[in-house]
């Protein structure tokens, strides 16, 4: 990515879409009631669709069409622009993932 709020993400549009759905989930949860869970289900469904389908398809297409994509992909977060140090501090077991070597082109 370039600069700006999504500069550390390879898919800033998807990140923005997920932020939108997360905010709807927050408003729904704040409103309460039995129907509030549906707004959170919407967010979960969007995460699943993006991570399991849309992003892998875009990544495969970009790897075929764009020179230097794998190098760019290894240095830029797929979705959330978190530094490896922050990721390791937030998630147990993330240290092993942060040390995993990048695949060769």
PyMOL commands that set and color helices and strands:
alter all, ss='L'
color gray80, all
select helices_A, chain A and resi 12-31+36-65+69-75+84-90+94-99
alter helices_A, ss='H'
color red, helices_A
deselect
rebuild
show_as cartoon
